[in-house]
Amino acid sequence: MDFAFPIFAFLFLPALAVGLTVAGTAVGVWSAIAAANAEKRRQKQLEQIARYNAAVARRNATIEEMRAGAEAERIRRKNLLILGSQRAAFLKSGVELAGTPEDVIYDSQLEGELDAWAVLYSGAMSSYAMKTRAQQSEMEARAHAQAAGSAMTAGYLRGGGTLLSGAGEAVGILGKIKK
């Protein structure tokens, strides 16, 4: 009976060691690939978010251009009413629309048009900033798409490395058994 335990230990423990090495290797490979899949999903979600942000920024740029155009048109209409009121006031008071009254009307017209152009310029600058943000978001989306692909490659490489390490350990254990 005392003799059976060393033979049992001699046969069983190396097999157990190999089995645990194989199991540990399998878990390591699975873990590396699962982590890579999780990172790929995360990067794909970030890519979708960046693409959505780009679309929103482009839409907002278009809206800002439209808003500025509408505001400039409102200023021009208001300016036409002011110019009409000025002409009517000058004519009602019996003043000819030549010389100083004409200069006043011209200056008012010019100021109104400058106000309209200032609104258009401000809208264009805001729109440009939004379009720039859209381009940045598109670049972020492309970077996340690349990272998703790299995550899978890295996961497979980690899994392959774990598999090779585990195989090396198992071969080492089997080599010791044969001695």
N, CA, C and O of each residue as an XYZ file, in Angstrom:
716
protein
N       0.811     -1.187      0.000
C       0.000      0.000      0.000
C       0.861      1.260      0.000
O       0.558      2.224     -0.704
N       1.912      1.252      0.773
C       2.806      2.399      0.812
C       3.493      2.599     -0.532
O       3.852      3.715     -0.908
N       3.667      1.495     -1.243
C       4.348      1.534     -2.516
C       3.440      2.132     -3.630
O       3.949      2.712     -4.589
N       2.124      1.992     -3.502
C       1.184      2.434     -4.528
C       1.092      3.957     -4.610
O       0.909      4.496     -5.702
N       1.212      4.654     -3.502
C       1.084      6.118     -3.537
C       2.166      6.765     -4.380
O       1.839      7.625     -5.198
N       3.461      6.400     -4.231
C       4.460      7.036     -5.079
C       4.228      6.741     -6.568
O       4.456      7.619     -7.400
N       3.782      5.534     -6.923
C       3.515      5.234     -8.327
C       2.328      6.069     -8.808
O       2.351      6.632     -9.903
N       1.286      6.140     -7.963
C       0.108      6.954     -8.299
C       0.518      8.416     -8.477
O       0.126      9.063     -9.448
N       1.307      8.929     -7.539
C       1.767     10.316     -7.610
C       2.632     10.514     -8.841
O       2.539     11.546     -9.506
N       3.470      9.541     -9.148
C       4.372      9.637    -10.292
C       3.575      9.717    -11.598
O       3.962     10.440    -12.517
N       2.474      8.984    -11.681
C       1.665      8.960    -12.893
C       0.611     10.066    -12.933
O       0.373     10.660    -13.985
N       0.006     10.331    -11.836
C      -1.143     11.247    -11.796
C      -0.732     12.722    -11.751
O      -1.297     13.530    -12.489
N       0.218     13.086    -10.922
C       0.564     14.504    -10.746
C       1.079     15.149    -12.030
O       0.677     16.277    -12.318
N       1.940     14.509    -12.819
C       2.336     15.143    -14.084
C       1.156     15.314    -15.036
O       1.056     16.331    -15.721
N       0.265     14.328    -15.082
C      -0.916     14.445    -15.942
C      -1.801     15.590    -15.463
O      -2.358     16.332    -16.272
N      -1.926     15.731    -14.156
C      -2.692     16.838    -13.583
C      -2.048     18.175    -13.948
O      -2.737     19.131    -14.304
N      -0.726     18.229    -13.856
C      -0.010     19.462    -14.191
C      -0.231     19.827    -15.656
O      -0.477     20.991    -15.974
N      -0.147     18.851    -16.541
C      -0.378     19.103    -17.967
C      -1.823     19.548    -18.181
O      -2.082     20.497    -18.921
N      -2.749     18.870    -17.540
C      -4.166     19.228    -17.676
C      -4.444     20.649    -17.201
O      -5.171     21.395    -17.856
N      -3.871     21.020    -16.071
C      -4.059     22.390    -15.561
C      -3.398     23.413    -16.489
O      -3.939     24.498    -16.700
N      -2.247     23.075    -17.036
C      -1.582     23.978    -17.983
C      -2.435     24.185    -19.222
O      -2.591     25.312    -19.695
N      -2.988     23.099    -19.749
C      -3.857     23.186    -20.930
C      -5.101     24.006    -20.598
O      -5.507     24.857    -21.389
N      -5.708     23.760    -19.443
C      -6.909     24.510    -19.044
C      -6.584     25.987    -18.860
O      -7.329     26.854    -19.318
N      -5.474     26.270    -18.190
C      -5.063     27.662    -17.992
C      -4.776     28.357    -19.306
O      -5.106     29.530    -19.482
N      -4.169     27.643    -20.217
C      -3.887     28.196    -21.545
C      -5.186     28.493    -22.284
O      -5.331     29.549    -22.900
N      -6.130     27.557    -22.219
C      -7.419     27.760    -22.892
C      -8.137     28.986    -22.334
O      -8.697     29.783    -23.087
N      -8.116     29.129    -21.015
C      -8.751     30.298    -20.393
C      -8.032     31.577    -20.816
O      -8.678     32.589    -21.088
N      -6.718     31.540    -20.873
C      -5.948     32.711    -21.294
C      -6.243     33.111    -22.728
O      -6.397     34.295    -23.025
N      -6.321     32.131    -23.617
C      -6.632     32.410    -25.021
C      -8.037     32.988    -25.134
O      -8.248     34.008    -25.791
N      -8.996     32.329    -24.487
C     -10.383     32.814    -24.531
C     -10.473     34.234    -23.974
O     -11.150     35.089    -24.545
N      -9.789     34.480    -22.861
C      -9.816     35.795    -22.223
C      -9.238     36.868    -23.139
O      -9.794     37.962    -23.241
N      -8.138     36.567    -23.799
C      -7.520     37.549    -24.702
C      -8.450     37.893    -25.859
O      -8.589     39.060    -26.226
N      -9.081     36.881    -26.425
C      -9.975     37.122    -27.560
C     -11.262     37.810    -27.102
O     -11.785     38.675    -27.806
N     -11.773     37.435    -25.937
C     -12.975     38.097    -25.407
C     -12.691     39.566    -25.113
O     -13.518     40.432    -25.401
N     -11.533     39.845    -24.544
C     -11.166     41.246    -24.270
C     -11.041     42.030    -25.576
O     -11.454     43.187    -25.656
N     -10.473     41.394    -26.590
C     -10.342     42.062    -27.883
C     -11.714     42.341    -28.490
O     -11.939     43.414    -29.050
N     -12.622     41.389    -28.383
C     -13.986     41.607    -28.898
C     -14.677     42.738    -28.157
O     -15.374     43.548    -28.767
N     -14.489     42.796    -26.849
C     -15.097     43.876    -26.059
C     -14.520     45.225    -26.472
O     -15.256     46.202    -26.609
N     -13.210     45.281    -26.669
C     -12.576     46.535    -27.088
C     -13.026     46.920    -28.492
O     -13.231     48.100    -28.778
N     -13.179     45.939    -29.362
C     -13.667     46.212    -30.715
C     -15.073     46.808    -30.659
O     -15.361     47.790    -31.342
N     -15.948     46.212    -29.842
C     -17.317     46.745    -29.701
C     -17.283     48.169    -29.157
O     -18.019     49.035    -29.631
N     -16.438     48.412    -28.171
C     -16.331     49.756    -27.575
C     -15.863     50.761    -28.629
O     -16.415     51.856    -28.734
N     -14.859     50.393    -29.400
C     -14.346     51.292    -30.437
C     -15.388     51.537    -31.522
O     -15.495     52.650    -32.038
N     -16.155     50.508    -31.873
C     -17.216     50.676    -32.868
C     -18.302     51.626    -32.347
O     -18.832     52.441    -33.103
N     -18.631     51.517    -31.049
C     -19.611     52.439    -30.460
C     -19.078     53.869    -30.495
O     -19.809     54.802    -30.827
N     -17.802     54.036    -30.152
C     -17.196     55.373    -30.192
C     -17.161     55.906    -31.625
O     -17.332     57.105    -31.850
N     -16.942     55.023    -32.581
C     -16.972     55.426    -33.991
C     -18.366     55.934    -34.361
O     -18.500     56.972    -35.009
N     -19.397     55.203    -33.948
C     -20.774     55.621    -34.257
C     -21.102     56.959    -33.606
O     -21.744     57.812    -34.218
N     -20.661     57.138    -32.372
C     -20.900     58.412    -31.676
C     -20.214     59.555    -32.420
O     -20.806     60.617    -32.616
N     -18.969     59.338    -32.830
C     -18.235     60.384    -33.553
C     -18.909     60.702    -34.885
O     -18.988     61.867    -35.275
N     -19.392     59.686    -35.582
C     -20.085     59.935    -36.859
C     -21.398     60.696    -36.626
O     -21.754     61.575    -37.409
N     -22.102     60.358    -35.563
C     -23.331     61.082    -35.218
C     -22.997     62.548    -34.907
O     -23.676     63.459    -35.380
N     -21.946     62.762    -34.109
C     -21.543     64.133    -33.774
C     -21.172     64.924    -35.024
O     -21.469     66.115    -35.117
N     -20.531     64.272    -35.976
C     -20.181     64.941    -37.227
C     -21.438     65.346    -37.992
O     -21.525     66.454    -38.521
N     -22.403     64.441    -38.042
C     -23.655     64.748    -38.748
C     -24.392     65.903    -38.079
O     -24.929     66.781    -38.754
N     -24.413     65.896    -36.757
C     -25.075     66.983    -36.021
C     -24.361     68.308    -36.283
O     -25.013     69.330    -36.495
N     -23.033     68.298    -36.271
C     -22.274     69.524    -36.506
C     -22.526     70.058    -37.918
O     -22.674     71.266    -38.108
N     -22.574     69.155    -38.914
C     -22.866     69.604    -40.288
C     -24.272     70.185    -40.383
O     -24.486     71.211    -41.028
N     -25.230     69.522    -39.734
C     -26.610     70.030    -39.749
C     -26.684     71.394    -39.067
O     -27.346     72.304    -39.564
N     -26.003     71.534    -37.931
C     -26.004     72.811    -37.223
C     -25.343     73.912    -38.049
O     -25.761     75.069    -37.990
N     -24.310     73.558    -38.820
C     -23.664     74.548    -39.684
C     -24.646     75.045    -40.738
O     -24.706     76.242    -41.022
N     -25.405     74.138    -41.308
C     -26.403     74.522    -42.313
C     -27.487     75.397    -41.683
O     -27.905     76.400    -42.261
N     -27.927     75.005    -40.506
C     -28.956     75.792    -39.800
C     -28.435     77.187    -39.492
O     -29.168     78.167    -39.627
N     -27.167     77.288    -39.077
C     -26.583     78.599    -38.754
C     -26.506     79.475    -39.992
O     -26.770     80.675    -39.917
N     -26.150     78.894    -41.127
C     -26.114     79.668    -42.370
C     -27.510     80.162    -42.734
O     -27.682     81.307    -43.154
N     -28.498     79.298    -42.573
C     -29.876     79.693    -42.878
C     -30.351     80.780    -41.914
O     -31.004     81.739    -42.323
N     -30.015     80.619    -40.620
C     -30.408     81.616    -39.625
C     -29.800     82.970    -39.941
O     -30.479     83.995    -39.878
N     -28.507     82.970    -40.285
C     -27.830     84.226    -40.601
C     -28.437     84.868    -41.846
O     -28.621     86.085    -41.893
N     -28.750     84.050    -42.856
C     -29.372     84.584    -44.061
C     -30.734     85.201    -43.775
O     -31.067     86.268    -44.290
N     -31.519     84.515    -42.946
C     -32.848     85.038    -42.595
C     -32.732     86.323    -41.780
O     -33.493     87.269    -41.983
N     -31.774     86.345    -40.857
C     -31.581     87.550    -40.033
C     -31.107     88.716    -40.900
O     -31.559     89.846    -40.715
N     -30.212     88.456    -41.833
C     -29.741     89.527    -42.728
C     -30.905     90.062    -43.572
O     -31.024     91.269    -43.784
N     -31.754     89.155    -44.046
C     -32.919     89.586    -44.833
C     -33.872     90.423    -43.977
O     -34.435     91.407    -44.457
N     -34.054     90.032    -42.709
C     -34.904     90.804    -41.805
C     -34.326     92.206    -41.606
O     -35.069     93.187    -41.600
N     -33.023     92.305    -41.446
C     -32.373     93.611    -41.273
C     -32.561     94.460    -42.529
O     -32.835     95.657    -42.438
N     -32.415     93.842    -43.693
C     -32.587     94.594    -44.952
C     -34.021     95.104    -45.106
O     -34.237     96.239    -45.529
N     -35.011     94.254    -44.758
C     -36.416     94.700    -44.839
C     -36.669     95.852    -43.870
O     -37.323     96.837    -44.214
N     -36.140     95.714    -42.656
C     -36.302     96.772    -41.652
C     -35.646     98.058    -42.147
O     -36.176     99.153    -41.961
N     -34.488     97.907    -42.776
C     -33.774     99.073    -43.286
C     -34.571     99.751    -44.398
O     -34.587    100.978    -44.491
N     -35.240     98.950    -45.251
C     -36.070     99.545    -46.300
C     -37.212    100.362    -45.703
O     -37.563    101.423    -46.219
N     -37.783     99.864    -44.620
C     -38.860    100.614    -43.945
C     -38.318    101.918    -43.366
O     -38.963    102.963    -43.457
N     -37.135    101.849    -42.776
C     -36.525    103.063    -42.210
C     -36.235    104.070    -43.318
O     -36.499    105.264    -43.175
N     -35.688    103.570    -44.426
C     -35.389    104.466    -45.551
C     -36.665    105.101    -46.101
O     -36.678    106.288    -46.427
N     -37.730    104.318    -46.202
C     -39.009    104.854    -46.665
C     -39.546    105.918    -45.713
O     -40.068    106.946    -46.145
N     -39.411    105.659    -44.411
C     -39.860    106.644    -43.416
C     -39.044    107.930    -43.519
O     -39.578    109.033    -43.404
N     -37.741    107.767    -43.737
C     -36.896    108.966    -43.875
C     -37.301    109.778    -45.104
O     -37.441    110.999    -45.030
N     -37.487    109.099    -46.226
C     -37.888    109.810    -47.447
C     -39.229    110.528    -47.239
O     -39.404    111.684    -47.623
N     -40.162    109.805    -46.620
C     -41.492    110.394    -46.382
C     -41.379    111.611    -45.464
O     -42.032    112.628    -45.696
N     -40.557    111.508    -44.429
C     -40.406    112.626    -43.494
C     -39.792    113.837    -44.192
O     -40.232    114.969    -43.991
N     -38.768    113.589    -45.015
C     -38.145    114.704    -45.730
C     -39.140    115.349    -46.696
O     -39.242    116.574    -46.764
N     -39.870    114.521    -47.439
C     -40.827    115.056    -48.404
C     -41.982    115.765    -47.710
O     -42.457    116.790    -48.197
N     -42.436    115.236    -46.587
C     -43.542    115.848    -45.839
C     -43.149    117.233    -45.329
O     -43.971    118.147    -45.268
N     -41.870    117.365    -44.963
C     -41.422    118.654    -44.446
C     -41.046    119.608    -45.570
O     -40.647    120.744    -45.315
N     -41.171    119.149    -46.815
C     -40.923    120.029    -47.952
C     -39.463    120.089    -48.364
O     -39.084    120.957    -49.151
N     -38.642    119.197    -47.856
C     -37.218    119.192    -48.195
C     -37.012    118.318    -49.439
O     -37.560    117.221    -49.550
N     -36.213    118.835    -50.358
C     -35.893    118.057    -51.543
C     -34.948    116.920    -51.173
O     -34.146    117.051    -50.249
N     -35.044    115.797    -51.899
C     -34.182    114.648    -51.623
C     -32.872    114.785    -52.383
O     -32.484    113.897    -53.143
N     -32.212    115.880    -52.174
C     -30.911    116.129    -52.792
C     -30.005    116.725    -51.733
O     -30.474    117.336    -50.773
N     -28.696    116.545    -51.911
C     -27.750    117.115    -50.963
C     -27.738    116.338    -49.653
O     -27.609    115.114    -49.634
N     -27.878    117.095    -48.538
C     -27.796    116.489    -47.204
C     -28.857    115.423    -46.971
O     -28.500    114.352    -46.480
N     -30.131    115.631    -47.283
C     -31.115    114.566    -47.078
C     -30.761    113.283    -47.855
O     -30.940    112.167    -47.367
N     -30.259    113.484    -49.064
C     -29.863    112.318    -49.853
C     -28.675    111.600    -49.192
O     -28.616    110.371    -49.186
N     -27.740    112.367    -48.641
C     -26.593    111.778    -47.932
C     -27.043    111.010    -46.692
O     -26.526    109.933    -46.395
N     -28.016    111.579    -45.970
C     -28.539    110.912    -44.765
C     -29.184    109.572    -45.160
O     -28.939    108.548    -44.522
N     -29.995    109.591    -46.198
C     -30.657    108.358    -46.650
C     -29.604    107.339    -47.104
O     -29.702    106.154    -46.786
N     -28.597    107.810    -47.850
C     -27.540    106.916    -48.329
C     -26.773    106.304    -47.151
O     -26.500    105.104    -47.132
N     -26.431    107.148    -46.170
C     -25.711    106.636    -44.986
C     -26.559    105.608    -44.226
O     -26.042    104.589    -43.768
N     -27.846    105.879    -44.097
C     -28.732    104.919    -43.424
C     -28.788    103.604    -44.188
O     -28.754    102.524    -43.598
N     -28.875    103.715    -45.523
C     -28.911    102.512    -46.354
C     -27.604    101.725    -46.196
O     -27.625    100.500    -46.078
N     -26.487    102.421    -46.196
C     -25.184    101.789    -46.054
C     -25.040    101.113    -44.687
O     -24.555     99.985    -44.597
N     -25.461    101.802    -43.629
C     -25.388    101.213    -42.282
C     -26.248     99.953    -42.166
O     -25.841     98.967    -41.552
N     -27.422     99.996    -42.752
C     -28.292     98.820    -42.731
C     -27.663     97.645    -43.462
O     -27.718     96.507    -42.995
N     -27.060     97.934    -44.619
C     -26.417     96.861    -45.381
C     -25.191     96.323    -44.639
O     -24.921     95.122    -44.675
N     -24.460     97.199    -43.976
C     -23.311     96.741    -43.177
C     -23.772     95.837    -42.024
O     -23.134     94.832    -41.713
N     -24.895     96.217    -41.400
C     -25.444     95.358    -40.340
C     -25.809     93.971    -40.893
O     -25.539     92.954    -40.254
N     -26.419     93.939    -42.073
C     -26.788     92.664    -42.693
C     -25.534     91.844    -42.997
O     -25.500     90.641    -42.738
N     -24.510     92.490    -43.542
C     -23.265     91.775    -43.847
C     -22.567     91.289    -42.581
O     -21.943     90.229    -42.596
N     -22.658     92.035    -41.499
C     -22.052     91.609    -40.227
C     -22.725     90.335    -39.729
O     -22.058     89.427    -39.234
N     -24.054     90.270    -39.860
C     -24.785     89.062    -39.452
C     -24.385     87.884    -40.339
O     -24.164     86.780    -39.841
N     -24.292     88.113    -41.638
C     -23.884     87.042    -42.552
C     -22.463     86.553    -42.241
O     -22.192     85.353    -42.267
N     -21.570     87.493    -41.950
C     -20.192     87.122    -41.623
C     -20.138     86.307    -40.327
O     -19.451     85.288    -40.248
N     -20.866     86.770    -39.326
C     -20.902     86.042    -38.050
C     -21.461     84.631    -38.251
O     -20.944     83.665    -37.690
N     -22.509     84.523    -39.048
C     -23.086     83.206    -39.343
C     -22.109     82.320    -40.096
O     -22.029     81.119    -39.836
N     -21.365     82.904    -41.029
C     -20.383     82.133    -41.789
C     -19.269     81.627    -40.879
O     -18.810     80.494    -41.026
N     -18.835     82.464    -39.941
C     -17.768     82.043    -39.021
C     -18.259     80.936    -38.087
O     -17.536     79.977    -37.820
N     -19.479     81.073    -37.598
C     -20.054     80.023    -36.749
C     -20.207     78.724    -37.535
O     -19.900     77.643    -37.032
N     -20.676     78.839    -38.753
C     -20.846     77.670    -39.611
C     -19.501     77.014    -39.887
O     -19.391     75.788    -39.860
N     -18.486     77.813    -40.150
C     -17.147     77.272    -40.401
C     -16.640     76.497    -39.184
O     -16.075     75.413    -39.327
N     -16.841     77.051    -37.995
C     -16.412     76.364    -36.771
C     -17.147     75.029    -36.619
O     -16.549     74.033    -36.214
N     -18.426     75.011    -36.939
C     -19.201     73.772    -36.843
C     -18.755     72.753    -37.882
O     -18.700     71.558    -37.595
N     -18.439     73.215    -39.082
C     -17.953     72.308    -40.122
C     -16.581     71.739    -39.736
O     -16.283     70.575    -40.003
N     -15.764     72.568    -39.113
C     -14.458     72.101    -38.635
C     -14.651     71.027    -37.579
O     -13.940     70.023    -37.576
N     -15.609     71.233    -36.683
C     -15.907     70.231    -35.656
C     -16.401     68.934    -36.310
O     -16.071     67.841    -35.851
N     -17.183     69.059    -37.370
C     -17.654     67.869    -38.087
C     -16.473     67.096    -38.672
O     -16.441     65.866    -38.617
N     -15.505     67.820    -39.233
C     -14.322     67.158    -39.786
C     -13.518     66.470    -38.679
O     -13.017     65.362    -38.867
N     -13.401     67.125    -37.542
C     -12.688     66.507    -36.418
C     -13.405     65.232    -35.969
O     -12.760     64.222    -35.687
N     -14.715     65.277    -35.906
C     -15.485     64.097    -35.510
C     -15.320     62.967    -36.516
O     -15.245     61.801    -36.128
N     -15.263     63.295    -37.800
C     -15.035     62.268    -38.824
C     -13.662     61.629    -38.654
O     -13.510     60.418    -38.813
N     -12.658     62.454    -38.328
C     -11.312     61.907    -38.096
C     -11.314     61.000    -36.861
O     -10.677     59.946    -36.857
N     -12.029     61.415    -35.823
C     -12.150     60.577    -34.625
C     -12.818     59.244    -34.979
O     -12.400     58.188    -34.504
N     -13.842     59.302    -35.805
C     -14.554     58.080    -36.204
C     -13.604     57.136    -36.940
O     -13.593     55.932    -36.682
N     -12.807     57.689    -37.859
C     -11.852     56.840    -38.585
C     -10.822     56.240    -37.637
O     -10.437     55.081    -37.789
N     -10.373     57.025    -36.659
C      -9.395     56.517    -35.682
C     -10.006     55.384    -34.855
O      -9.340     54.386    -34.581
N     -11.262     55.536    -34.462
C     -11.924     54.476    -33.688
C     -12.122     53.216    -34.534
O     -12.009     52.100    -34.026
N     -12.416     53.395    -35.818
C     -12.572     52.231    -36.706
C     -11.240     51.484    -36.822
O     -11.211     50.253    -36.796
N     -10.153     52.224    -36.950
C      -8.839     51.584    -37.008
C      -8.507     50.896    -35.689
O      -7.953     49.797    -35.677
N      -8.848     51.547    -34.582
C      -8.575     50.956    -33.271
C      -9.361     49.672    -33.074
O      -8.879     48.741    -32.430
N     -10.570     49.616    -33.624
C     -11.372     48.391    -33.511
C     -10.675     47.236    -34.223
O     -10.616     46.123    -33.700
N     -10.152     47.499    -35.405
C      -9.420     46.457    -36.125
C      -8.139     46.067    -35.412
O      -7.788     44.888    -35.352
N      -7.445     47.049    -34.877
C      -6.201     46.772    -34.144
C      -6.468     45.985    -32.874
O      -5.651     45.155    -32.476
N      -7.593     46.236    -32.239
C      -7.930     45.515    -31.003
C      -8.062     44.025    -31.285
O      -7.594     43.198    -30.503
N      -8.696     43.684    -32.397
C      -8.847     42.268    -32.733
C      -7.495     41.641    -33.054
O      -7.209     40.525    -32.620
N      -6.675     42.344    -33.802
C      -5.345     41.822    -34.121
C      -4.546     41.596    -32.848
O      -3.919     40.552    -32.672
N      -4.575     42.586    -31.961
C      -3.845     42.467    -30.698
C      -4.384     41.312    -29.860
O      -3.613     40.590    -29.227
N      -5.690     41.138    -29.855
C      -6.291     40.038    -29.092
C      -5.864     38.679    -29.614
O      -5.546     37.774    -28.842
N      -5.860     38.545    -30.937
C      -5.429     37.270    -31.509
C      -3.941     37.018    -31.243
O      -3.525     35.887    -30.992
N      -3.155     38.086    -31.304
C      -1.724     37.918    -31.008
C      -1.502     37.533    -29.543
O      -0.685     36.664    -29.238
N      -2.243     38.195    -28.634
C      -2.138     37.832    -27.208
C      -2.592     36.389    -26.995
O      -1.961     35.629    -26.260
N      -3.685     36.029    -27.645
C      -4.180     34.653    -27.531
C      -3.178     33.655    -28.088
O      -2.953     32.601    -27.493
N      -2.576     33.981    -29.226
C      -1.564     33.107    -29.814
C      -0.337     32.986    -28.923
O       0.229     31.904    -28.769
N       0.066     34.109    -28.338
C       1.203     34.075    -27.415
C       0.911     33.224    -26.194
O       1.764     32.465    -25.735
N      -0.296     33.355    -25.674
C      -0.700     32.542    -24.520
C      -0.726     31.063    -24.893
O      -0.298     30.209    -24.116
N      -1.228     30.772    -26.081
C      -1.286     29.387    -26.547
C       0.119     28.805    -26.677
O       0.365     27.673    -26.259
N       1.028     29.563    -27.248
C       2.402     29.074    -27.403
C       3.085     28.896    -26.044
O       3.802     27.919    -25.831
N       2.861     29.838    -25.132
C       3.447     29.711    -23.789
C       2.911     28.477    -23.079
O       3.667     27.726    -22.462
N       1.614     28.274    -23.168
C       0.998     27.107    -22.538
C       1.500     25.809    -23.149
O       1.751     24.832    -22.443
N       1.642     25.809    -24.466
C       2.160     24.604    -25.131
C       3.590     24.333    -24.686
O       3.975     23.187    -24.459
N       4.372     25.405    -24.564
C       5.744     25.240    -24.097
C       5.812     24.684    -22.690
O       6.643     23.826    -22.391
N       4.937     25.173    -21.828
C       4.898     24.658    -20.451
C       4.488     23.188    -20.436
O       5.081     22.386    -19.714
N       3.478     22.831    -21.229
C       3.020     21.433    -21.265
C       4.119     20.514    -21.784
O       4.325     19.424    -21.251
N       4.825     20.953    -22.822
C       5.925     20.144    -23.361
C       7.028     19.996    -22.318
O       7.623     18.928    -22.180
N       7.297     21.080    -21.583
C       8.303     21.017    -20.524
C       7.925     20.019    -19.447
O       8.775     19.267    -18.969
N       6.674     20.003    -19.064
C       6.204     19.050    -18.043
C       6.300     17.636    -18.574
O       6.752     16.742    -17.859
N       5.883     17.409    -19.820
C       5.956     16.076    -20.412
C       7.403     15.625    -20.561
O       7.709     14.441    -20.424
N       8.292     16.576    -20.841
C       9.707     16.241    -20.970
C      10.284     15.784    -19.653
O      11.146     14.905    -19.629
N       9.829     16.359    -18.556
C      10.308     15.958    -17.233
C       9.798     14.570    -16.862
O      10.470     13.824    -16.149
N       8.605     14.228    -17.349
C       8.024     12.916    -17.032
C       8.855     11.822    -17.674
O       9.079     10.781    -17.057
N       9.313     12.029    -18.884
C      10.041     11.002    -19.612
C      11.429     10.742    -19.029
O      12.008      9.683    -19.270
N      11.964     11.682    -18.274
C      13.311     11.498    -17.696
C      13.283     10.572    -16.570
O      14.322     10.302    -15.967
